[in-house]
Amino acid sequence: MRSADNVGSHVVPNPRPHLRTPLYAQKRWQAMALTPEDVVNKRFQPTKFREGYDQDEVDDFLDEVVVELRRLHQENEELRQRLGSGDAAPAATTVIDTPAPAAVEQAPVVVEPEPTPEPEPAPVVAQAPAAAPAADEDDETSSTSSLLKLARKLHEEHVREGIEKRDALVAEAHATAARIAAEAEAEQRSKTAILEKERQVLEGRIDELRTFEREYRTKLKGYIEGQLRELDSAGSTEAPATASFGN
């Protein structure tokens, strides 16, 4: 530390140079084709003739997630290699000029031996980049793990919704089948009752026709027998008259 007597210009190192994000990393991050919001907002179309969602559509979406995660891992590995090889931006320094107070102009001779402690900030600057990759790696690992958990949770929710919809469709189909069967049985009973009533009417009509037939036959028989008797009586009266005329 400089004493208050040694005034003038002194150099203040940038306290957090490792927080600067390279331009190429910013551009590559902005060019990501998949975001957590895309995973949250993804919706699959339910199938009509199979159980659950379209398996191909779910697999394609998970493939996109895997590709994006692999790209993120590769990018993180490249960033680590660049930081390890010394490609990171050097620590910026800021020069601050402080005016010397008039009251301490005679003090420079006392503090001249103190320029030697100035290398002390160097370990601080060197330690910051070393800690930065570890922190970034932890954040990226946590982000990747969270994305995987989110994708797995989303997949499980879709599967559960598919099973629930399948059970609902099966229950609805059973209820519809039972209703149709009950309606068919009721209609069959109604038609059977109508046919039974018509059969009874026809049987009554047949009985009437049979009665009419018997009566008609009896009347016809009596009429014919009466005519035959009249013919017989007429023939018996004409025979004696013919015999007397011949004599």
Residue pairs with C-beta under 8 A, 6 or more apart in sequence:
1 117
2 10
2 111
2 114
3 107
3 110
3 111
3 114
4 104
4 107
5 104
5 107
5 108
5 110
5 111
6 107
6 108
6 110
6 111
6 112
6 114
7 98
7 99
7 100
7 101
7 104
8 97
8 98
8 100
9 95
9 96
9 97
9 98
10 96
10 98
11 93
11 94
11 95
11 96
12 93
12 94
12 95
12 96
13 91
13 93
13 94
13 121
13 124
13 125
14 91
14 92
14 93
14 94
14 125
15 124
15 128
16 128
17 88
17 89
17 90
17 91
17 92
17 125
17 128
17 129
18 88
18 128
18 129
18 131
18 132
18 133
19 132
20 89
22 79
22 82
22 89
25 75
25 79
28 75
32 68
33 64
33 68
34 64
34 65
34 68
36 146
36 147
36 150
39 65
39 147
39 150
39 151
39 154
40 150
40 154
42 61
42 154
44 53
44 54
44 57
44 58
44 61
44 158
45 53
45 54
45 57
46 52
46 53
46 162
46 165
47 53
47 54
51 162
51 163
51 166
52 158
52 159
52 162
52 163
52 165
52 166
53 158
53 159
53 161
53 162
58 155
58 158
62 151
62 155
65 147
65 151
69 144
69 147
69 148
72 140
72 144
73 144
76 136
76 137
76 140
79 133
79 136
80 133
80 137
82 88
83 129
83 132
83 133
84 133
88 129
91 125
91 128
91 129
